[in-house]
Amino acid sequence: MVTAYVLIEMSAGHSRGLVEKLKDDPGVREASRVTGPYDVLAVIVGEDLNAISNTVAASIHPVQGVLRTTTCIGIQ
């Protein structure tokens, strides 16, 4: 199992909608609005890096207001 931390930059006023959408996604363990240079932090789990990539591409990138993502893969 792979865990990834996705740091998401959003345009103003869109972060709450993304967090609500991600909470219904089975690949997303947690999604929270945060302060600092990023607006949302999502914790994603998947069988491998392809599963992580697919979740980011399908569940995060198409959402209105997403400007940029940075995906950090957890290492053990």
N, CA, C and O atoms as a GROMACS GRO file, in nm:
protein
  304
    1MET      N    1   0.085  -0.118   0.000
    1MET     CA    2   0.000   0.000   0.000
    1MET      C    3   0.089   0.124   0.000
    1MET      O    4   0.189   0.130   0.072
    2VAL      N    5   0.052   0.222  -0.081
    2VAL     CA    6   0.127   0.347  -0.094
    2VAL      C    7   0.040   0.459  -0.037
    2VAL      O    8  -0.080   0.465  -0.061
    3THR      N    9   0.104   0.548   0.039
    3THR     CA   10   0.036   0.667   0.091
    3THR      C   11   0.098   0.790   0.027
    3THR      O   12   0.220   0.801   0.018
    4ALA      N   13   0.014   0.881  -0.018
    4ALA     CA   14   0.062   1.006  -0.078
    4ALA      C   15  -0.006   1.123  -0.010
    4ALA      O   16  -0.122   1.115   0.030
    5TYR      N   17   0.068   1.230   0.002
    5TYR     CA   18   0.018   1.355   0.058
    5TYR      C   19   0.012   1.454  -0.057
    5TYR      O   20   0.115   1.490  -0.115
    6VAL      N   21  -0.108   1.498  -0.090
    6VAL     CA   22  -0.126   1.587  -0.204
    6VAL      C   23  -0.154   1.728  -0.152
    6VAL      O   24  -0.253   1.752  -0.084
    7LEU      N   25  -0.065   1.820  -0.187
    7LEU     CA   26  -0.076   1.960  -0.149
    7LEU      C   27  -0.141   2.032  -0.266
    7LEU      O   28  -0.090   2.026  -0.378
    8ILE      N   29  -0.253   2.099  -0.241
    8ILE     CA   30  -0.334   2.153  -0.350
    8ILE      C   31  -0.350   2.303  -0.334
    8ILE      O   32  -0.390   2.353  -0.229
    9GLU      N   33  -0.317   2.375  -0.441
    9GLU     CA   34  -0.341   2.518  -0.447
    9GLU      C   35  -0.472   2.541  -0.522
    9GLU      O   36  -0.495   2.483  -0.629
   10MET      N   37  -0.557   2.626  -0.465
   10MET     CA   38  -0.691   2.650  -0.522
   10MET      C   39  -0.709   2.799  -0.548
   10MET      O   40  -0.645   2.883  -0.486
   11SER      N   41  -0.799   2.830  -0.641
   11SER     CA   42  -0.840   2.969  -0.655
   11SER      C   43  -0.938   2.999  -0.541
   11SER      O   44  -1.000   2.909  -0.485
   12ALA      N   45  -0.950   3.126  -0.509
   12ALA     CA   46  -1.029   3.168  -0.393
   12ALA      C   47  -1.173   3.117  -0.402
   12ALA      O   48  -1.238   3.125  -0.506
   13GLY      N   49  -1.221   3.065  -0.288
   13GLY     CA   50  -1.360   3.026  -0.276
   13GLY      C   51  -1.394   2.884  -0.319
   13GLY      O   52  -1.511   2.847  -0.318
   14HIS      N   53  -1.294   2.803  -0.357
   14HIS     CA   54  -1.323   2.670  -0.408
   14HIS      C   55  -1.277   2.556  -0.317
   14HIS      O   56  -1.313   2.441  -0.342
   15SER      N   57  -1.202   2.584  -0.214
   15SER     CA   58  -1.142   2.476  -0.134
   15SER      C   59  -1.246   2.392  -0.059
   15SER      O   60  -1.231   2.270  -0.049
   16ARG      N   61  -1.349   2.453  -0.008
   16ARG     CA   62  -1.451   2.378   0.067
   16ARG      C   63  -1.519   2.275  -0.022
   16ARG      O   64  -1.544   2.162   0.022
   17GLY      N   65  -1.550   2.312  -0.145
   17GLY     CA   66  -1.614   2.219  -0.237
   17GLY      C   67  -1.525   2.099  -0.270
   17GLY      O   68  -1.574   1.987  -0.280
   18LEU      N   69  -1.396   2.123  -0.286
   18LEU     CA   70  -1.304   2.013  -0.314
   18LEU      C   71  -1.296   1.918  -0.197
   18LEU      O   72  -1.299   1.796  -0.215
   19VAL      N   73  -1.286   1.971  -0.076
   19VAL     CA   74  -1.277   1.886   0.044
   19VAL      C   75  -1.403   1.800   0.055
   19VAL      O   76  -1.393   1.680   0.083
   20GLU      N   77  -1.518   1.857   0.034
   20GLU     CA   78  -1.642   1.780   0.043
   20GLU      C   79  -1.646   1.670  -0.063
   20GLU      O   80  -1.690   1.558  -0.034
   21LYS      N   81  -1.602   1.700  -0.184
   21LYS     CA   82  -1.600   1.600  -0.291
   21LYS      C   83  -1.503   1.487  -0.258
   21LYS      O   84  -1.535   1.370  -0.280
   22LEU      N   85  -1.386   1.520  -0.206
   22LEU     CA   86  -1.285   1.418  -0.179
   22LEU      C   87  -1.324   1.326  -0.065
   22LEU      O   88  -1.281   1.210  -0.062
   23LYS      N   89  -1.404   1.373   0.029
   23LYS     CA   90  -1.444   1.288   0.141
   23LYS      C   91  -1.527   1.168   0.098
   23LYS      O   92  -1.537   1.070   0.172
   24ASP      N   93  -1.586   1.174  -0.021
   24ASP     CA   94  -1.666   1.063  -0.074
   24ASP      C   95  -1.583   0.968  -0.161
   24ASP      O   96  -1.635   0.866  -0.207
   25ASP      N   97  -1.457   1.000  -0.184
   25ASP     CA   98  -1.371   0.918  -0.271
   25ASP      C   99  -1.307   0.807  -0.190
   25ASP      O  100  -1.242   0.835  -0.089
   26PRO      N  101  -1.322   0.681  -0.230
   26PRO     CA  102  -1.265   0.569  -0.152
   26PRO      C  103  -1.113   0.569  -0.144
   26PRO      O  104  -1.057   0.509  -0.052
   27GLY      N  105  -1.045   0.634  -0.238
   27GLY     CA  106  -0.899   0.638  -0.235
   27GLY      C  107  -0.844   0.747  -0.145
   27GLY      O  108  -0.724   0.753  -0.121
   28VAL      N  109  -0.931   0.833  -0.096
   28VAL     CA  110  -0.888   0.946  -0.013
   28VAL      C  111  -0.912   0.913   0.134
   28VAL      O  112  -1.026   0.894   0.176
   29ARG      N  113  -0.805   0.906   0.210
   29ARG     CA  114  -0.816   0.876   0.353
   29ARG      C  115  -0.859   0.999   0.432
   29ARG      O  116  -0.935   0.988   0.528
   30GLU      N  117  -0.810   1.116   0.390
   30GLU     CA  118  -0.842   1.240   0.461
   30GLU      C  119  -0.826   1.357   0.367
   30GLU      O  120  -0.741   1.354   0.278
   31ALA      N  121  -0.906   1.460   0.385
   31ALA     CA  122  -0.893   1.585   0.309
   31ALA      C  123  -0.930   1.699   0.402
   31ALA      O  124  -1.034   1.698   0.466
   32SER      N  125  -0.841   1.799   0.407
   32SER     CA  126  -0.863   1.911   0.498
   32SER      C  127  -0.821   2.042   0.432
   32SER      O  128  -0.726   2.046   0.354
   33ARG      N  129  -0.894   2.148   0.465
   33ARG     CA  130  -0.847   2.282   0.428
   33ARG      C  131  -0.736   2.318   0.526
   33ARG      O  132  -0.746   2.288   0.645
   34VAL      N  133  -0.632   2.383   0.475
   34VAL     CA  134  -0.518   2.418   0.559
   34VAL      C  135  -0.476   2.563   0.532
   34VAL      O  136  -0.517   2.624   0.434
   35THR      N  137  -0.394   2.616   0.622
   35THR     CA  138  -0.339   2.750   0.603
   35THR      C  139  -0.197   2.738   0.548
   35THR      O  140  -0.137   2.631   0.554
   36GLY      N  141  -0.146   2.847   0.496
   36GLY     CA  142  -0.012   2.848   0.442
   36GLY      C  143  -0.016   2.858   0.290
   36GLY      O  144  -0.114   2.907   0.234
   37PRO      N  145   0.090   2.814   0.224
   37PRO     CA  146   0.097   2.830   0.078
   37PRO      C  147   0.001   2.738   0.001
   37PRO      O  148  -0.023   2.761  -0.117
   38TYR      N  149  -0.053   2.637   0.067
   38TYR     CA  150  -0.149   2.546   0.003
   38TYR      C  151  -0.285   2.566   0.068
   38TYR      O  152  -0.295   2.619   0.178
   39ASP      N  153  -0.388   2.525  -0.002
   39ASP     CA  154  -0.525   2.544   0.046
   39ASP      C  155  -0.590   2.417   0.096
   39ASP      O  156  -0.674   2.421   0.186
   40VAL      N  157  -0.552   2.303   0.038
   40VAL     CA  158  -0.608   2.174   0.076
   40VAL      C  159  -0.495   2.072   0.085
   40VAL      O  160  -0.402   2.072   0.004
   41LEU      N  161  -0.505   1.985   0.184
   41LEU     CA  162  -0.414   1.872   0.198
   41LEU      C  163  -0.497   1.746   0.193
   41LEU      O  164  -0.590   1.729   0.272
   42ALA      N  165  -0.463   1.656   0.100
   42ALA     CA  166  -0.535   1.529   0.088
   42ALA      C  167  -0.437   1.415   0.112
   42ALA      O  168  -0.325   1.416   0.061
   43VAL      N  169  -0.480   1.316   0.188
   43VAL     CA  170  -0.403   1.194   0.209
   43VAL      C  171  -0.470   1.085   0.125
   43VAL      O  172  -0.586   1.051   0.146
   44ILE      N  173  -0.393   1.031   0.031
   44ILE     CA  174  -0.447   0.933  -0.063
   44ILE      C  175  -0.374   0.801  -0.043
   44ILE      O  176  -0.253   0.798  -0.022
   45VAL      N  177  -0.447   0.692  -0.050
   45VAL     CA  178  -0.387   0.559  -0.041
   45VAL      C  179  -0.422   0.481  -0.168
   45VAL      O  180  -0.529   0.498  -0.226
   46GLY      N  181  -0.328   0.395  -0.209
   46GLY     CA  182  -0.351   0.313  -0.327
   46GLY      C  183  -0.258   0.194  -0.327
   46GLY      O  184  -0.161   0.190  -0.252
   47GLU      N  185  -0.287   0.099  -0.411
   47GLU     CA  186  -0.205  -0.023  -0.421
   47GLU      C  187  -0.064   0.006  -0.470
   47GLU      O  188   0.031  -0.059  -0.429
   48ASP      N  189  -0.051   0.104  -0.560
   48ASP     CA  190   0.080   0.137  -0.617
   48ASP      C  191   0.077   0.282  -0.665
   48ASP      O  192  -0.023   0.352  -0.648
   49LEU      N  193   0.188   0.327  -0.725
   49LEU     CA  194   0.196   0.465  -0.772
   49LEU      C  195   0.095   0.494  -0.882
   49LEU      O  196   0.045   0.606  -0.892
   50ASN      N  197   0.065   0.396  -0.964
   50ASN     CA  198  -0.036   0.417  -1.068
   50ASN      C  199  -0.173   0.447  -1.009
   50ASN      O  200  -0.245   0.532  -1.060
   51ALA      N  201  -0.208   0.379  -0.902
   51ALA     CA  202  -0.337   0.404  -0.836
   51ALA      C  203  -0.340   0.546  -0.779
   51ALA      O  204  -0.442   0.614  -0.789
   52ILE      N  205  -0.230   0.590  -0.720
   52ILE     CA  206  -0.221   0.726  -0.666
   52ILE      C  207  -0.238   0.826  -0.780
   52ILE      O  208  -0.316   0.920  -0.771
   53SER      N  209  -0.163   0.804  -0.887
   53SER     CA  210  -0.169   0.893  -1.003
   53SER      C  211  -0.309   0.899  -1.061
   53SER      O  212  -0.357   1.007  -1.098
   54ASN      N  213  -0.376   0.786  -1.070
   54ASN     CA  214  -0.512   0.783  -1.124
   54ASN      C  215  -0.609   0.861  -1.036
   54ASN      O  216  -0.696   0.932  -1.087
   55THR      N  217  -0.594   0.849  -0.905
   55THR     CA  218  -0.682   0.922  -0.814
   55THR      C  219  -0.662   1.072  -0.828
   55THR      O  220  -0.758   1.149  -0.833
   56VAL      N  221  -0.536   1.115  -0.832
   56VAL     CA  222  -0.507   1.258  -0.846
   56VAL      C  223  -0.562   1.309  -0.980
   56VAL      O  224  -0.625   1.415  -0.984
   57ALA      N  225  -0.539   1.235  -1.087
   57ALA     CA  226  -0.582   1.278  -1.220
   57ALA      C  227  -0.734   1.279  -1.234
   57ALA      O  228  -0.789   1.367  -1.301
   58ALA      N  229  -0.802   1.184  -1.172
   58ALA     CA  230  -0.948   1.173  -1.190
   58ALA      C  231  -1.028   1.250  -1.086
   58ALA      O  232  -1.135   1.302  -1.117
   59SER      N  233  -0.977   1.259  -0.964
   59SER     CA  234  -1.057   1.316  -0.855
   59SER      C  235  -1.017   1.457  -0.812
   59SER      O  236  -1.094   1.526  -0.746
   60ILE      N  237  -0.896   1.500  -0.851
   60ILE     CA  238  -0.850   1.632  -0.806
   60ILE      C  239  -0.832   1.728  -0.924
   60ILE      O  240  -0.891   1.836  -0.925
   61HIS      N  241  -0.753   1.690  -1.022
   61HIS     CA  242  -0.723   1.782  -1.132
   61HIS      C  243  -0.845   1.838  -1.205
   61HIS      O  244  -0.844   1.956  -1.239
   62PRO      N  245  -0.950   1.760  -1.230
   62PRO     CA  246  -1.064   1.816  -1.305
   62PRO      C  247  -1.154   1.910  -1.225
   62PRO      O  248  -1.241   1.976  -1.283
   63VAL      N  249  -1.136   1.918  -1.095
   63VAL     CA  250  -1.226   1.997  -1.011
   63VAL      C  251  -1.203   2.146  -1.034
   63VAL      O  252  -1.089   2.193  -1.036
   64GLN      N  253  -1.312   2.218  -1.053
   64GLN     CA  254  -1.303   2.361  -1.075
   64GLN      C  255  -1.233   2.430  -0.958
   64GLN      O  256  -1.264   2.403  -0.842
   65GLY      N  257  -1.139   2.516  -0.989
   65GLY     CA  258  -1.066   2.590  -0.887
   65GLY      C  259  -0.930   2.535  -0.854
   65GLY      O  260  -0.850   2.604  -0.791
   66VAL      N  261  -0.901   2.412  -0.894
   66VAL     CA  262  -0.768   2.355  -0.869
   66VAL      C  263  -0.668   2.422  -0.962
   66VAL      O  264  -0.685   2.420  -1.084
   67LEU      N  265  -0.565   2.481  -0.904
   67LEU     CA  266  -0.463   2.550  -0.982
   67LEU      C  267  -0.339   2.464  -1.000
   67LEU      O  268  -0.282   2.459  -1.109
   68ARG      N  269  -0.298   2.396  -0.894
   68ARG     CA  270  -0.171   2.324  -0.896
   68ARG      C  271  -0.171   2.220  -0.785
   68ARG      O  272  -0.229   2.242  -0.678
   69THR      N  273  -0.106   2.107  -0.810
   69THR     CA  274  -0.091   2.006  -0.705
   69THR      C  275   0.056   1.967  -0.692
   69THR      O  276   0.132   1.971  -0.789
   70THR      N  277   0.093   1.929  -0.572
   70THR     CA  278   0.225   1.871  -0.545
   70THR      C  279   0.198   1.742  -0.470
   70THR      O  280   0.137   1.744  -0.362
   71THR      N  281   0.243   1.630  -0.525
   71THR     CA  282   0.220   1.501  -0.463
   71THR      C  283   0.348   1.451  -0.398
   71THR      O  284   0.451   1.439  -0.464
   72CYS      N  285   0.341   1.423  -0.270
   72CYS     CA  286   0.455   1.373  -0.193
   72CYS      C  287   0.425   1.229  -0.155
   72CYS      O  288   0.327   1.202  -0.085
   73ILE      N  289   0.508   1.136  -0.200
   73ILE     CA  290   0.489   0.995  -0.171
   73ILE      C  291   0.555   0.963  -0.037
   73ILE      O  292   0.672   0.995  -0.015
   74GLY      N  293   0.480   0.899   0.051
   74GLY     CA  294   0.534   0.857   0.181
   74GLY      C  295   0.632   0.741   0.162
   74GLY      O  296   0.609   0.652   0.080
   75ILE      N  297   0.741   0.744   0.238
   75ILE     CA  298   0.837   0.635   0.234
   75ILE      C  299   0.845   0.572   0.372
   75ILE      O  300   0.825   0.640   0.474
   76GLN      N  301   0.874   0.442   0.375
   76GLN     CA  302   0.879   0.372   0.504
   76GLN      C  303   1.011   0.308   0.525
   76GLN      O  304   1.034   0.244   0.628
   0.00000   0.00000   0.00000
